[in-house]
Amino acid sequence: MTADIPHVVIIGGGFGGLSTARKLANKRARVTLIDRRNHHLFQPLLYQVATGGLSPANIAVPLRALFKGDDNVTTLLGDVSNLDLENRQVRLHDGEALDYDALVVAAGAGTSYFGHETEWQERAPSLKSIEDATKIRRRVLLAFEDAERTADDARRAAMLTFVIVGGGPTGVELAGAIAEVAYRTVRGEFRNAHVENTRVVLLEGSPRLLGAFHDDMSARARRDLEQLGVEVVTQAMVETIDDDGVRARIDGGELRIDTTNVFWAAGVRPSKLATALAEQSGAELDRAGRVIVESDCTLAGRPEVFVIGDMARFDQDDAPLPGLAPVAMQQGRYAAKAILARGQERPSRPFRYVDKGNMATIGRGRAVAEVGADGSIRFGGAFAWLAWLFIHLMYLTEFQNRILVLVQWGWNYVTRNRSARLITGASREGPY
């Protein structure tokens, strides 16, 4: 601590870490924000990048740009290799060690393939980063290009079959967007591909889609997807993913889908830092690998260490809070207030999440929404889609991004076009 000004180290520039840093900006604290990437990413709109609706720059902003006017905030591009809670140090991969007075760990979560990472990760990319989104975009668009060139009907059918595993918000949104691309956006652009025969299949292991939503909204989402042309298969447990397709167990039988395009939206796993925190502090991990935290979002016995967002297990009203952006944001602001209160020797109240509801979009003019802590106000259709659009625009980090997204979405809505349909990456055909 320098001149009684605490050094606060924040790991992760996602929703939780960014909210903490912003709350501490220009306050009596010296803040160091560490992230392995140089940008904050608005993950809820990644599916739009993956389907050519938006460009990566529309949903990401450099972290340094966000804090260029805040002299007490330093941003570092780095990868945290380990933590030393006893000596209050954060250690980076290049060997640098940072001392802290307060630590906020908001490292988020990655993708879980439920023990099949080695076999499935490359065959079924997930949607967690800009790189993931552009990889999926490339695969979707190349599928249409390859179908245009093949004379083999069976091979073309596999190329034009898209399987999304996981019926949560990401899976639902991605399935609806791919269906719109196939049945509306690229229709008429190909001469031989027969894109009207595209098949989009959404596999979900539980009995219904959008498990966090009310049954009525789940059923409505399924109807909307099916009206868009998506095949929804519930209670389908994926058993194998290979180069030629997917095999799932369903109703005691087996479902085989021949496809060259599988996308994963089924599971998440907390950052590996969760394990390091538990080992050094004695804190417990839940079955999902999240750190079980105290009522003030700190580690048991380590009041200077806050763990927030997707890697934290916080129980409220006898149930764990979901891994949603609003939860991480509220926890981030709470952690910042608690740190400032300690500096003034003031007590802070336990954290309490204020649930404002859930939303998920299905397609153009289609969405479902639940408003309020109990979700008692439920609606869908165009009004829910407009509400979803407005709220997501407000959550976008910079005003410039909001304007760009609004203009691009407005144009896409009127023309049904997706202007960011670019196939990027190394050519598969050789130097020419």
Beta strands, then each sheet from edge to edge (+ up, - down):
strand 1: 7-11
strand 2: 30-35
strand 3: 39-41
strand 4: 60-62
strand 5: 73-77
strand 6: 80-84
strand 7: 89-92
strand 8: 97-99
strand 9: 102-105
strand 10: 109-111
strand 11: 161-165
strand 12: 199-203
strand 13: 230-233
strand 14: 236-242
strand 15: 245-250
strand 16: 253-258
strand 17: 261-264
strand 18: 268-270
strand 19: 291-292
strand 20: 298-299
strand 21: 302-307
strand 22: 312-313
strand 23: 315-316
strand 24: 319-320
strand 25: 357-363
strand 26: 366-371
strand 27: 377-380
sheet 1: 5+ 2+ 1+ 9+ 21+ 20-
sheet 2: 3+ 4-
sheet 3: 6+ 7- 8+
sheet 4: 10+ 18-
sheet 5: 13+ 12+ 11+ 17+
sheet 6: 14+ 15- 16+
sheet 7: 19+ 22+
sheet 8: 23+ 24-
sheet 9: 25+ 26- 27+
end
